[in-house]
Amino acid sequence: LLTLTEEQPNVAAVLNALGVAESRLAGFEDSAKAHFQNAAIADAARSDSLINLAALLRAQRDLDGAERALSDAQRRTPADPRVFVQLALIALDHARNAEAIEHFERARELHS
């Protein structure tokens, strides 16, 4: 993946994949964030990297940052059920159960 990013530094899918790999390694979270953010810049039509960024930020308990990433992802791909699943998980983290249910139901509707 590192070779690919050197050869194709603005390919969103490669940057996102590198971020996913790094997000699973202890101590590479900041690098993963940077790759997710760069992937989002490289392809403004996709939301994969923003969803992955939100999951990483949520794991770090940066719920506000995760919500901002998901807000951007929702603007890009409003019918992506993964956005609503992540929003539901954040709502649960805030003990906003009714909101979480709404997001889960919306994700199910979009997935059907």
C-alpha positions in Angstrom: 0.0 0.0 0.0 2.8 2.4 0.8 4.3 1.9 -2.7 0.8 2.5 -4.2 0.4 5.8 -2.3 3.8 6.9 -3.5 2.9 6.1 -7.1 -0.7 7.3 -6.9 -0.8 9.8 -4.0 -4.3 11.1 -4.8 -6.1 7.8 -5.3 -8.8 7.8 -2.7 -9.3 4.1 -2.6 -5.6 3.5 -1.9 -5.4 6.2 0.8 -8.5 4.8 2.4 -7.1 1.2 2.4 -3.9 2.5 4.0 -5.9 4.3 6.6 -7.9 1.1 7.4 -4.7 -0.9 7.7 -3.1 1.7 10.0 -6.2 2.1 12.1 -5.8 -1.5 13.2 -2.3 -1.0 14.4 -1.5 0.6 17.8 0.3 3.9 17.5 -0.7 4.6 13.9 -4.0 6.3 14.6 -2.8 9.8 13.6 -1.5 8.5 10.3 -4.7 6.6 9.7 -6.7 9.8 10.3 -4.5 11.7 7.8 -5.0 9.1 5.2 -8.7 9.0 5.7 -8.8 12.8 5.4 -6.7 12.9 2.3 -8.8 10.2 0.7 -11.9 12.4 1.4 -10.2 15.3 -0.3 -9.0 13.2 -3.2 -12.6 12.0 -4.1 -15.4 14.3 -2.9 -18.1 11.9 -4.2 -17.2 9.0 -2.0 -17.9 8.6 1.7 -16.0 5.4 2.6 -13.0 7.3 4.1 -15.3 9.6 6.2 -17.2 6.6 7.5 -13.9 4.9 8.5 -12.6 8.2 10.0 -15.8 8.4 12.1 -15.3 4.9 13.3 -11.8 5.6 14.3 -12.7 8.9 16.1 -15.6 7.1 17.9 -13.1 4.5 19.1 -11.0 7.3 20.5 -14.1 8.8 22.1 -14.0 11.9 19.9 -17.8 11.7 19.3 -18.1 15.3 18.1 -15.4 14.7 15.5 -17.1 11.5 14.4 -20.4 13.2 14.0 -18.7 15.9 11.9 -17.2 13.3 9.6 -20.6 11.5 9.3 -22.3 14.8 8.5 -19.9 15.3 5.6 -20.4 11.6 4.5 -24.2 12.0 4.6 -24.0 15.1 2.4 -21.9 13.1 -0.1 -23.9 9.9 -0.1 -27.3 10.5 1.6 -28.5 6.9 0.8 -25.6 5.0 2.3 -26.9 2.9 5.2 -23.4 2.7 6.8 -23.6 6.4 7.7 -26.8 5.8 9.6 -25.4 2.8 11.4 -22.5 4.9 12.6 -24.8 7.7 13.6 -26.9 5.2 15.6 -23.8 4.0 17.4 -22.8 7.5 18.4 -26.4 8.2 19.5 -26.1 5.1 21.8 -22.8 6.4 23.1 -24.7 9.6 24.1 -27.5 7.5 25.6 -29.9 9.0 23.0 -31.7 5.7 22.5 -34.7 7.1 20.5 -32.4 8.8 18.1 -30.3 5.6 17.7 -33.4 3.6 16.9 -34.4 6.1 14.2 -30.9 5.9 12.6 -30.9 2.0 12.7 -34.4 2.0 11.1 -33.2 4.4 8.4 -30.2 2.2 7.7 -32.5 -0.8 7.4 -34.8 1.0 5.0 -31.9 2.0 2.8 -30.4 -1.5 2.9 -33.6 -3.2 1.8 
